[in-house]
């Protein structure tokens, strides 16, 4: 999937463990009812956000991931490419 929008915030790289790192990107999707959406870039994809700037128009390519833990369901929009 992909989603165009305007960059609102670019997070810093978080090192979760010695084998896992992540970085968040928040975009606003304009329209009659603007939406603010958070994407997560992990591992070698965190570097893709180095050249992105706040206010820039982007198109985020992502996968929708879901998991269940203790009866709760958690969803993540995991980015893998950005134009």
C-alpha positions in Angstrom: 0.0 0.0 0.0 1.0 3.6 -0.2 -0.2 6.9 1.2 0.6 10.5 0.1 0.7 13.2 2.8 2.7 16.1 4.3 5.4 15.4 6.8 4.6 16.7 10.3 7.3 15.0 12.4 10.3 12.8 12.0 11.4 10.9 15.1 14.9 10.0 16.2 16.2 6.5 15.8 15.4 4.4 18.8 17.6 1.4 19.6 15.3 -1.1 21.2 17.9 -3.8 21.5 21.3 -4.5 20.0 19.5 -6.2 17.1 16.5 -3.9 16.6 16.1 -0.2 15.9 13.1 1.9 14.8 12.1 5.4 13.8 8.7 7.1 13.4 7.3 9.3 10.7 4.1 11.2 11.2 2.3 12.7 8.2 -0.9 14.6 7.7 -3.3 13.5 5.0 -5.2 16.6 3.8 -8.9 16.7 2.9 -12.2 17.7 4.4 -11.3 15.7 7.5 -7.5 15.7 7.7 -5.9 12.6 9.2 -2.7 12.4 11.1 -1.0 9.0 10.6 2.1 7.4 12.2 4.4 5.0 10.3 7.2 3.0 11.7 10.5 2.4 9.9 12.7 -0.4 11.3 16.2 -1.8 10.9 17.9 -0.8 7.7 14.9 1.3 6.6 15.4 4.0 9.4 18.0 5.7 7.1 15.3 6.4 4.5 14.1 9.2 6.7 17.5 11.0 6.8 16.7 13.0 3.6 13.1 13.8 4.5 12.1 17.2 5.9 9.1 18.5 7.9 6.5 20.2 5.5 7.6 18.1 2.5 5.0 16.2 0.4 5.8 12.5 0.5 4.3 9.2 -0.6 4.9 6.5 2.0 4.9 2.8 0.9 4.0 0.5 3.8 2.7 -2.8 5.0 -0.1 -3.1 7.6 1.1 -5.5 10.4 -1.1 -6.8 13.2 -0.4 -9.0 16.2 -2.3 -10.3 19.2 -1.0 -10.2 22.7 -2.9 -11.1 25.9 -6.2 -10.8 24.0 -5.4 -7.3 22.6 -4.8 -6.6 18.9 -2.0 -4.1 17.9 -1.6 -2.7 14.4 1.5 -1.1 12.9 2.0 0.7 9.6 5.5 -0.3 8.7 7.2 1.8 6.1 9.6 0.4 3.6 10.0 3.1 0.9 9.4 6.9 0.7 9.1 9.1 -2.4 
